[in-house]
Amino acid sequence: MTPDSARQLQKLGYECLIESGAGSRAEFSDADYEAAGVKVVGSAADLWGEADIIAKVRIPTLDELEHLTPEKTLITFFNPGGNQEGLDIAKAKGANVIAMEMVPRISRAQKMDALSSMANIAGYRAVIEASNNFGRFFTGQITAAGKVPPAKVLVVGAGVAGLAAIGTSTALGAVTYAFDVRPEVAEQVESMGAEFVYLDFEEEQQDGAATGGYASVSSPEFREAQLAKFRELAPEVDIVITTALIPNREAPKLWLEDMVKAMKPGSVIIDLAAEKGGNVEGTVKDEKVVTDNGVTIVGYTDFPSRMATQSSTLYATNIRHMMTDLTPDKDGKINHNMDDDVIRGATVTHQGEITFPPPPPKVQAIAAKKQEKPKELTPEEKRAQEVAAFKAQTKQQFTLLGIGGVLMLLVGLVAPASFLQHFIVFVLSVFIGFQVIWNVSHSLHTPLMAVTNAISSIIILGALMQIGTSGTLVLILAAISVFFAGINIFGGFLVTRRMLAMFQKS
């Protein structure tokens, strides 16, 4: 909770409480909370006893779970896949527990996605920690004292944390490479100025994305191809940042001992998966290790806490949005709607029952399904398509001409000769204008090519020829034609002029 989020929670009808000193390391004092209308409670035990809804950051201890009652709701990171004892206690207590890491990755739930919020910070901070331990420039420089080459950074995993690391690394000027089992993220990686590392393993890469926007477990064959690529890159890169995690599983080992030994002295590895066992052989949780060949392996698990103010602000916002969904009537009372995809997906215990794992959400995840590549046509097939299209177009034109000819014949039989003369000019003008525009490529029908549309105003010539003739009706129709054709001509030039002006340097 931050003072700002507390004000928003009070608008939902809630009274807010916070443990004394809880915000001090994030630069939020007790006085700040009191000024926001928050009641400051002396200890955590008092808070657990007094509050109906408890929001935490870290996984609750078993002693903390003993404070739960059927009337209480706990919102926190919970690790339900590896915390069966905690689930059993929450079930026995009859409390409702919402695990923030279980918020489904659907569009509506992005505002509550605490995993992404914290991963974004962790990815950024990982590059800062790598720079601090690397001891050399990230960007290349040419100075009077000599040339300094840029650092080479490899980011393994292009999820939220990986993309944040890539963005920070490229911003600092490093030559950045990125790998992910989902080839559809290559475009995102390259748009950030990094180079995507591809494997000669097309079949597996096509199946690398799992439901919900997360990576899936790779096949043994793909894993071997992946490790071979990493062995090839190990002697070249200066910094490796690993971010690969699979939901509710131990982190896969991707950077093995022989790869660490192949790296240059002074190289740095940041293992963001250290809390789940680590992606790197040699990672020690919450410690920094220097290997015999001078490679530093950082296994800190508190990267978001190293930017406490930012992390607290984002996490408090995630919690506040969760509370908004839980309080649709803004009456200070929770409506734990288990028919709601987001609430159901994040709930791990409810009314004395363990509800983990949740069913798949009814709406599609944020990660879009990969589109199959269109089949490449042979020259013979392309030729056959062109011939078929030509025949269809020719048939259509003959049909239209036949219908037009019949109509012209009928008009000629019943209409006077004076009207027929004007009518023929009108029809031919429309026909010419239509043919000119229809044969212009569709890609040219843009504001920059609006002048092309003025060609269709050849019809204005026919109208001008009719103005000097007798007949009130003909004169009115001709004047209307000139008016609308003039709009087309001058409007096209004005749009073109305006668009061209946008490309002129100020």
C-alpha positions as CSV (number, residue, x, y, z in Angstrom):
1,M,0.0,0.0,0.0
2,T,1.2,3.5,-0.8
3,P,-0.5,6.7,0.3
4,D,-1.9,7.2,-3.2
5,S,-3.3,3.7,-3.5
6,A,-4.8,4.0,0.0
7,R,-6.8,7.1,-1.1
8,Q,-8.2,5.0,-4.0
9,L,-9.1,2.1,-1.7
10,Q,-11.0,4.5,0.6
11,K,-13.1,5.5,-2.4
12,L,-14.1,1.9,-2.7
13,G,-15.5,2.1,0.9
14,Y,-12.6,0.5,2.7
15,E,-10.8,1.6,5.9
16,C,-7.0,1.2,5.4
17,L,-4.5,-0.1,7.9
18,I,-0.7,-0.5,7.7
19,E,2.0,-1.8,9.9
20,S,4.2,0.9,11.4
21,G,7.4,1.3,9.4
22,A,6.2,-0.9,6.5
23,G,6.8,1.8,4.0
24,S,10.0,3.3,5.3
25,R,12.5,1.6,3.0
26,A,10.3,2.7,0.0
27,E,10.5,6.3,1.3
28,F,6.9,6.3,2.6
29,S,6.7,7.4,6.2
30,D,4.0,6.7,8.8
31,A,3.2,10.4,8.7
32,D,2.6,10.1,4.9
33,Y,0.1,7.3,5.5
34,E,-1.7,9.1,8.3
35,A,-2.0,12.2,6.1
36,A,-3.8,9.9,3.6
37,G,-6.2,8.7,6.2
38,V,-4.5,5.4,6.9
39,K,-4.5,3.9,10.4
40,V,-1.0,2.9,11.4
41,V,-1.0,-0.3,13.5
42,G,1.9,-1.1,15.9
43,S,2.8,-4.6,14.7
44,A,2.1,-7.2,12.0
45,A,0.3,-9.5,14.6
46,D,-2.1,-6.6,15.4
47,L,-2.7,-6.1,11.7
48,W,-3.5,-9.7,11.1
49,G,-5.9,-9.7,14.0
50,E,-7.7,-6.4,13.1
51,A,-7.8,-6.5,9.2
52,D,-10.4,-8.4,7.2
53,I,-8.3,-8.2,4.0
54,I,-4.5,-8.6,4.3
55,A,-2.2,-7.7,1.4
56,K,1.4,-9.0,1.4
57,V,4.4,-9.1,-0.9
58,R,6.3,-12.2,-0.1
59,I,4.9,-15.7,0.4
60,P,3.3,-15.9,3.9
61,T,5.0,-18.1,6.5
62,L,3.1,-21.0,8.1
63,D,2.9,-19.0,11.3
64,E,1.3,-16.1,9.5
65,L,-1.3,-18.4,7.9
66,E,-2.4,-19.5,11.4
67,H,-3.9,-16.0,11.8
68,L,-6.4,-16.7,9.0
69,T,-10.1,-17.1,9.7
70,P,-13.2,-17.8,7.4
71,E,-13.9,-14.1,7.3
72,K,-10.5,-13.1,6.1
73,T,-9.1,-12.7,2.6
74,L,-5.4,-12.9,1.9
75,I,-3.9,-11.3,-1.3
76,T,-0.2,-12.1,-1.8
77,F,2.4,-14.0,-3.8
78,F,1.8,-17.6,-2.7
79,N,3.6,-20.0,-4.9
80,P,0.6,-22.5,-5.0
81,G,2.5,-25.0,-7.1
82,G,5.2,-25.5,-4.5
83,N,3.4,-24.6,-1.3
84,Q,1.0,-27.5,-0.6
85,E,1.4,-27.1,3.2
86,G,0.3,-23.5,2.9
87,L,-2.7,-24.4,0.8
88,D,-3.7,-27.1,3.3
89,I,-3.6,-24.6,6.2
90,A,-5.6,-21.9,4.2
91,K,-8.1,-24.6,3.4
92,A,-8.4,-25.7,7.0
93,K,-8.9,-22.1,8.1
94,G,-11.6,-21.6,5.6
95,A,-10.0,-18.3,4.3
96,N,-10.0,-17.0,0.7
97,V,-6.5,-16.7,-0.7
98,I,-5.7,-14.8,-3.9
99,A,-2.3,-15.5,-5.4
100,M,-1.1,-12.5,-7.4
101,E,1.2,-14.7,-9.6
102,M,-1.9,-16.6,-10.7
103,V,-3.6,-13.6,-12.3
104,P,-4.3,-14.9,-15.9
105,R,-2.6,-13.1,-18.7
106,I,-5.6,-11.8,-20.5
107,S,-6.1,-8.2,-21.7
108,R,-8.5,-7.2,-19.0
109,A,-6.1,-8.4,-16.3
110,Q,-3.0,-6.6,-17.4
111,K,-3.6,-3.9,-14.7
112,M,-3.4,-6.6,-12.0
113,D,-0.5,-8.5,-13.5
114,A,2.0,-8.2,-10.6
115,L,4.3,-10.7,-12.2
116,S,4.8,-8.5,-15.2
117,S,5.2,-5.4,-13.0
118,M,7.9,-7.0,-10.9
119,A,9.6,-8.6,-13.9
120,N,9.8,-5.3,-15.7
121,I,11.7,-3.9,-12.8
122,A,13.9,-7.0,-12.4
123,G,14.9,-6.9,-16.0
124,Y,15.9,-3.3,-15.8
125,R,17.8,-3.8,-12.5
126,A,19.5,-6.9,-13.8
127,V,21.4,-4.8,-16.4
128,I,22.3,-2.2,-13.8
129,E,23.7,-5.0,-11.5
130,A,25.6,-6.5,-14.5
131,S,27.1,-3.1,-15.3
132,N,28.1,-2.6,-11.7
133,N,29.9,-6.0,-11.6
134,F,31.3,-5.8,-15.2
135,G,33.6,-2.9,-14.5
136,R,33.8,-1.8,-18.1
137,F,31.9,0.3,-20.6
138,F,28.7,-1.0,-22.1
139,T,28.9,1.3,-25.1
140,G,31.9,1.4,-27.5
141,Q,34.1,4.4,-27.5
142,I,37.0,5.9,-29.5
143,T,39.2,8.0,-27.3
144,A,42.7,9.5,-27.6
145,A,43.9,6.7,-25.3
146,G,42.5,4.0,-27.6
147,K,39.4,2.2,-28.9
148,V,37.0,0.6,-26.4
149,P,34.8,-2.1,-27.9
150,P,31.1,-2.3,-26.8
151,A,30.0,-5.0,-24.4
152,K,28.2,-8.0,-25.8
153,V,25.1,-9.0,-23.9
154,L,23.0,-12.1,-24.3
155,V,19.5,-12.2,-22.8
156,V,17.9,-15.6,-22.6
157,G,14.1,-15.4,-22.5
158,A,12.2,-12.5,-24.1
159,G,9.3,-12.2,-21.7
160,V,8.6,-9.1,-19.7
161,A,11.9,-9.2,-17.8
162,G,13.8,-10.1,-20.9
163,L,12.4,-7.3,-23.0
164,A,13.1,-4.8,-20.1
165,A,16.7,-6.1,-20.0
166,I,17.1,-5.8,-23.8
167,G,15.7,-2.3,-23.8
168,T,18.1,-1.2,-21.0
169,S,21.1,-2.9,-22.5
170,T,20.6,-1.4,-26.0
171,A,20.0,2.0,-24.4
172,L,23.4,1.7,-22.7
173,G,25.0,1.0,-26.0
174,A,25.8,-2.7,-25.7
175,V,25.6,-5.1,-28.6
176,T,22.6,-7.1,-27.5
177,Y,21.5,-10.6,-28.5
178,A,18.3,-12.3,-27.3
179,F,17.0,-15.9,-27.5
180,D,13.6,-17.3,-26.8
181,V,11.8,-20.5,-27.6
182,R,8.9,-18.5,-29.1
183,P,10.0,-17.2,-32.5
184,E,7.1,-14.9,-32.7
185,V,8.9,-12.5,-30.3
186,A,11.7,-12.0,-32.7
187,E,10.1,-8.9,-34.2
188,Q,9.8,-7.3,-30.7
189,V,13.4,-8.1,-30.0
190,E,14.6,-6.6,-33.3
191,S,12.4,-3.5,-32.9
192,M,14.3,-2.7,-29.7
193,G,17.7,-2.8,-31.5
194,A,18.8,-6.3,-30.5
195,E,19.6,-9.3,-32.6
196,F,17.4,-12.4,-32.3
197,V,19.3,-15.7,-32.1
198,Y,17.7,-18.3,-34.3
199,L,18.1,-22.1,-34.2
200,D,18.1,-24.5,-37.2
201,F,15.2,-26.3,-35.5
202,E,12.1,-25.0,-37.3
203,E,9.7,-27.7,-36.2
204,E,10.1,-27.1,-32.4
205,Q,10.2,-23.3,-32.7
206,Q,6.9,-23.3,-34.3
207,D,5.4,-25.0,-31.2
208,G,7.4,-22.9,-28.7
209,A,4.5,-20.8,-27.3
210,A,2.2,-22.1,-24.6
211,T,-1.3,-21.0,-23.7
212,G,-1.4,-17.8,-21.7
213,G,1.7,-16.1,-23.3
214,Y,4.3,-18.2,-21.4
215,A,7.0,-20.5,-22.8
216,S,6.4,-24.2,-22.7
217,V,8.6,-27.2,-22.0
218,S,11.0,-27.9,-24.8
219,S,11.6,-31.3,-26.4
220,P,15.0,-33.0,-25.7
221,E,16.1,-32.5,-29.3
222,F,15.3,-28.8,-29.2
223,R,17.1,-28.5,-25.8
224,E,20.3,-30.0,-27.3
225,A,20.2,-27.6,-30.3
226,Q,19.7,-24.8,-27.8
227,L,22.6,-25.8,-25.7
228,A,24.8,-26.1,-28.7
229,K,24.0,-22.6,-29.7
230,F,24.8,-21.3,-26.2
231,R,28.1,-23.1,-26.3
232,E,28.9,-21.3,-29.5
233,L,28.0,-17.9,-28.0
234,A,29.6,-18.4,-24.6
235,P,33.2,-17.4,-25.5
236,E,31.9,-14.3,-27.4
237,V,29.6,-12.7,-24.9
238,D,30.6,-10.5,-21.9
239,I,27.3,-10.6,-20.0
240,V,24.5,-13.2,-19.8
241,I,21.1,-12.4,-18.3
242,T,18.8,-15.5,-17.9
243,T,15.1,-15.0,-17.4
244,A,13.6,-18.3,-18.4
245,L,10.8,-19.6,-16.2
246,I,7.9,-22.0,-16.8
247,P,4.8,-21.5,-14.5
248,N,4.7,-23.8,-11.5
249,R,8.0,-25.6,-12.4
250,E,11.6,-25.4,-11.4
251,A,13.6,-23.2,-13.7
252,P,15.2,-25.1,-16.6
253,K,19.0,-25.3,-16.6
254,L,20.2,-23.5,-19.7
255,W,23.7,-22.2,-19.0
256,L,25.8,-25.2,-17.9
257,E,29.1,-25.4,-16.2
258,D,31.1,-25.8,-19.4
259,M,29.6,-22.7,-20.8
260,V,30.6,-20.7,-17.7
261,K,34.1,-22.0,-18.0
262,A,34.2,-21.0,-21.7
263,M,33.4,-17.3,-20.9
264,K,36.1,-14.7,-20.6
265,P,37.5,-13.6,-17.2
266,G,35.5,-10.6,-16.0
267,S,32.3,-11.8,-17.6
268,V,29.1,-11.5,-15.6
269,I,26.0,-13.7,-15.4
270,I,22.7,-12.5,-13.9
271,D,20.3,-15.3,-13.1
272,L,16.8,-13.9,-12.6
273,A,15.4,-17.4,-12.1
274,A,17.5,-18.0,-9.0
275,E,14.4,-18.2,-6.7
276,K,13.2,-21.3,-8.7
277,G,16.6,-23.0,-8.8
278,G,18.2,-20.9,-11.4
279,N,18.9,-21.2,-15.2
280,V,22.7,-21.4,-14.5
281,E,24.7,-24.2,-13.0
282,G,26.7,-22.6,-10.2
283,T,24.0,-20.1,-9.2
284,V,23.6,-19.7,-5.4
285,K,20.3,-18.2,-4.3
286,D,20.7,-14.6,-2.9
287,E,24.5,-14.7,-3.3
288,K,27.1,-13.5,-5.7
289,V,29.7,-16.1,-6.7
290,V,33.0,-15.6,-8.6
291,T,34.2,-18.8,-10.4
292,D,37.7,-20.0,-10.7
293,N,38.0,-18.5,-14.2
294,G,36.8,-15.1,-13.0
295,V,33.2,-15.2,-14.1
296,T,30.7,-13.5,-11.6
297,I,27.4,-15.3,-11.2
298,V,24.7,-13.1,-9.4
299,G,21.8,-15.0,-7.9
300,Y,19.9,-12.3,-6.1
301,T,16.2,-12.7,-5.7
302,D,15.4,-9.2,-4.5
303,F,15.9,-7.2,-7.7
304,P,12.5,-5.4,-7.4
305,S,13.3,-4.6,-3.7
306,R,16.5,-2.9,-4.8
307,M,14.2,-0.3,-6.4
308,A,11.7,-0.3,-3.5
309,T,9.9,3.0,-4.2
310,Q,9.1,2.0,-7.8
311,S,8.2,-1.6,-6.9
312,S,5.9,-0.6,-4.1
313,T,4.1,1.9,-6.3
314,L,3.5,-0.6,-9.1
315,Y,2.5,-3.5,-6.8
316,A,0.2,-1.3,-4.8
317,T,-1.5,-0.3,-8.1
318,N,-1.9,-4.0,-9.0
319,I,-3.5,-4.7,-5.6
320,R,-5.7,-1.7,-5.9
321,H,-7.0,-2.8,-9.3
322,M,-7.6,-6.3,-7.9
323,M,-9.6,-4.7,-5.0
324,T,-11.6,-2.7,-7.6
325,D,-12.7,-5.9,-9.3
326,L,-13.5,-7.5,-6.0
327,T,-15.7,-4.5,-5.0
328,P,-18.0,-3.8,-8.0
329,D,-20.5,-1.9,-5.8
330,K,-17.9,0.3,-4.1
331,D,-19.5,-0.5,-0.8
332,G,-16.4,-1.7,1.1
333,K,-17.5,-5.3,0.8
334,I,-15.8,-8.0,-1.2
335,N,-17.8,-9.8,-3.8
336,H,-15.7,-12.9,-4.5
337,N,-17.2,-13.8,-7.9
338,M,-15.9,-17.2,-8.9
339,D,-17.5,-16.8,-12.4
340,D,-15.1,-14.0,-13.2
341,D,-12.1,-15.3,-15.2
342,V,-9.6,-13.1,-13.4
343,I,-10.8,-13.6,-9.8
344,R,-11.3,-17.4,-10.4
345,G,-7.9,-17.7,-12.0
346,A,-6.1,-16.0,-9.1
347,T,-8.0,-17.7,-6.3
348,V,-6.1,-20.7,-4.8
349,T,-8.4,-21.4,-1.8
350,H,-12.1,-20.4,-1.4
351,Q,-14.5,-21.2,1.4
352,G,-12.6,-24.2,2.7
353,E,-11.7,-25.6,-0.7
354,I,-8.4,-25.7,-2.6
355,T,-9.2,-24.2,-6.1
356,F,-5.7,-24.5,-7.5
357,P,-5.0,-25.2,-10.3
358,P,-7.7,-23.0,-12.0
359,P,-9.5,-23.9,-15.3
360,P,-8.2,-22.2,-18.4
361,P,-9.7,-18.8,-18.9
362,K,-12.7,-18.5,-21.2
363,V,-11.1,-15.6,-23.2
364,Q,-8.0,-15.8,-25.3
365,A,-4.6,-14.9,-23.7
366,I,-2.7,-11.8,-24.7
367,A,-0.2,-13.8,-26.7
368,A,-1.6,-14.2,-30.1
369,K,-1.6,-17.6,-31.8
370,K,1.0,-18.0,-34.5
371,Q,-0.3,-17.7,-38.0
372,E,0.6,-20.4,-40.4
373,K,2.8,-19.2,-43.3
374,P,0.9,-19.1,-46.6
375,K,2.0,-21.9,-49.0
376,E,4.5,-20.7,-51.6
377,L,3.0,-21.1,-55.1
378,T,4.9,-22.6,-58.0
379,P,5.3,-20.5,-61.2
380,E,2.8,-22.8,-62.9
381,E,0.2,-22.2,-60.1
382,K,0.7,-18.5,-60.2
383,R,0.2,-18.5,-64.0
384,A,-2.9,-20.6,-63.6
385,Q,-4.3,-18.1,-61.1
386,E,-3.6,-15.1,-63.3
387,V,-5.3,-16.8,-66.3
388,A,-8.4,-17.6,-64.2
389,A,-8.5,-14.1,-62.9
390,F,-8.2,-12.7,-66.4
391,K,-11.0,-14.9,-67.7
392,A,-13.3,-13.9,-64.8
393,Q,-12.6,-10.2,-65.3
394,T,-13.2,-10.5,-69.1
395,K,-16.5,-12.3,-68.6
396,Q,-17.6,-9.7,-66.1
397,Q,-16.8,-6.8,-68.5
398,F,-18.6,-8.5,-71.4
399,T,-21.7,-9.0,-69.2
400,L,-21.7,-5.4,-68.1
401,L,-21.2,-4.2,-71.7
402,G,-24.1,-6.4,-72.9
403,I,-26.4,-5.1,-70.2
404,G,-25.4,-1.5,-71.0
405,G,-26.0,-2.0,-74.7
406,V,-29.5,-3.4,-74.1
407,L,-30.3,-0.4,-71.8
408,M,-28.9,2.0,-74.4
409,L,-31.1,0.4,-77.1
410,L,-34.2,0.7,-74.9
411,V,-33.5,4.3,-74.2
412,G,-32.9,5.0,-77.9
413,L,-36.3,3.5,-78.8
414,V,-38.3,5.6,-76.3
415,A,-36.3,8.8,-75.8
416,P,-36.2,11.8,-78.1
417,A,-33.1,12.4,-80.2
418,S,-32.1,15.6,-78.3
419,F,-32.1,13.7,-75.0
420,L,-30.3,10.7,-76.4
421,Q,-27.3,12.9,-77.6
422,H,-26.8,14.2,-74.0
423,F,-27.3,10.8,-72.5
424,I,-24.6,9.2,-74.7
425,V,-22.1,11.9,-73.6
426,F,-23.0,11.3,-70.0
427,V,-22.6,7.5,-70.2
428,L,-19.3,7.7,-72.0
429,S,-17.9,10.1,-69.5
430,V,-18.9,7.9,-66.6
431,F,-17.4,4.8,-68.4
432,I,-14.1,6.6,-69.1
433,G,-13.8,7.9,-65.5
434,F,-14.6,4.5,-64.1
435,Q,-12.1,2.7,-66.3
436,V,-9.3,5.1,-65.5
437,I,-9.6,4.9,-61.7
438,W,-10.4,1.1,-61.6
439,N,-7.1,0.3,-63.4
440,V,-5.0,2.3,-60.9
441,S,-3.3,-0.1,-58.4
442,H,-5.0,-0.1,-55.0
443,S,-1.7,0.6,-53.3
444,L,-1.7,4.0,-55.0
445,H,-5.1,5.0,-53.5
446,T,-3.6,6.9,-50.6
447,P,-3.8,10.6,-49.7
448,L,-0.4,11.2,-51.3
449,M,-1.8,10.0,-54.6
450,A,-5.1,11.8,-54.2
451,V,-4.3,13.7,-57.4
452,T,-5.0,10.4,-59.2
453,N,-8.6,10.7,-58.2
454,A,-8.9,14.0,-60.1
455,I,-8.5,12.0,-63.3
456,S,-12.0,10.6,-62.7
457,S,-13.2,14.2,-63.1
458,I,-12.9,13.8,-66.8
459,I,-16.6,13.7,-66.5
460,I,-16.4,17.5,-66.0
461,L,-15.7,17.8,-69.7
462,G,-19.0,16.3,-70.6
463,A,-20.8,18.5,-68.1
464,L,-19.2,21.7,-69.5
465,M,-20.3,20.7,-73.0
466,Q,-23.9,20.4,-71.8
467,I,-24.1,23.8,-70.0
468,G,-24.4,25.8,-73.2
469,T,-27.3,23.7,-74.5
470,S,-31.0,24.4,-74.1
471,G,-33.1,22.7,-71.6
472,T,-33.5,23.6,-67.9
473,L,-33.1,20.0,-66.6
474,V,-29.9,19.5,-68.7
475,L,-28.5,22.8,-67.4
476,I,-29.2,21.9,-63.7
477,L,-27.7,18.4,-64.1
478,A,-24.6,19.8,-65.8
479,A,-24.1,22.5,-63.1
480,I,-24.3,19.8,-60.4
481,S,-21.8,17.7,-62.3
482,V,-19.3,20.6,-62.5
483,F,-19.8,21.4,-58.8
484,F,-19.0,17.9,-57.6
485,A,-16.2,17.3,-60.1
486,G,-14.6,20.5,-58.9
487,I,-14.7,19.3,-55.3
488,N,-13.0,16.1,-56.4
489,I,-10.2,18.0,-58.4
490,F,-9.4,20.7,-55.9
491,G,-9.9,18.5,-52.8
492,G,-7.4,16.0,-54.2
493,F,-4.8,18.6,-54.7
494,L,-5.3,20.1,-51.3
495,V,-5.0,16.7,-49.5
496,T,-1.8,16.0,-51.5
497,R,-0.3,19.4,-50.7
498,R,-1.1,18.9,-47.0
499,M,0.4,15.5,-46.9
500,L,3.6,16.6,-48.6
501,A,4.0,19.5,-46.2
502,M,4.2,16.9,-43.3
503,F,7.5,15.6,-44.8
504,Q,9.1,19.0,-45.1
505,K,11.8,19.8,-42.5
506,S,10.8,22.6,-40.2
